[in-house]
Structures are given as structure tokens and as C-alpha cells.
């Protein structure tokens, strides 16, 4: 059951990554310059208070350095790239095990 959930979440994230690639591509074509939606920009547009709460929680529990050196670089990446990488990880975690062949079954 958990493998199914990992695969399902991975496929949903892969679809979202494709949607953002198309969205950024259309915006880039319309403005005649490269455009990529950043994770922080999208998160702020959707629900900025939760981003602020995450920042406060990370700085309180792990320190300001973790926020600055780990979380901020992720938030500055294009959202299609982040969703794509997360989808590949989740799909790989949820894949079915290969059947054993030959003497390994015994």
C-alpha cells in the first residue's frame, strides 16, 4: 500500500513538473526571455504564511545556518526541476521488487 502511495505521489509531482515546464515555456515565449518559476515565488503566491512558519521552525530547531545553507538554495531552484527530482525519487521508492530468478528463489 505504501509503495502505491509513493508511486501515486511521484506521478502527481511529475505531472506538476510538466505543467510548470509548459507554463514557464509559454511565459518565456511571450516575454522573449527565459523565465523559470522559483519554488519560493510559487510558495509565496500560494500561502506565504506557511513559508514564514517553516522558516521560523527551521531556525528555531536547527539553526540559521541550516536555513541559509540548505533550505534557501532549494527555494531558489526552478519548481519544475525540484518537482521532477522529487517525483523520480518517489517513483523509485515505490517501484515493485524484481522477481528473483534461478537459484536465488530457494
Residue pairs with C-beta under 8 A, 6 or more apart in sequence:
2 94
3 93
3 94
3 95
3 96
4 94
5 94
6 90
6 91
6 93
6 94
7 90
7 91
7 94
7 95
8 94
9 90
10 86
10 87
10 88
10 89
10 90
10 91
10 93
10 94
11 87
11 91
12 87
13 83
13 84
13 86
13 87
13 90
14 83
14 84
14 87
14 88
14 91
16 83
17 79
17 80
17 81
17 83
17 84
17 87
18 80
20 37
20 78
20 79
20 80
20 83
21 80
23 37
24 35
24 36
24 37
24 78
24 80
27 35
28 34
28 35
36 78
36 79
36 80
37 78
37 79
37 80
38 75
38 76
38 77
38 78
38 79
39 74
39 75
39 76
39 77
39 78
39 79
39 82
40 51
40 75
40 76
42 79
43 50
43 51
43 75
44 51
54 71
55 67
55 71
58 66
58 67
58 71
59 66
59 67
74 82
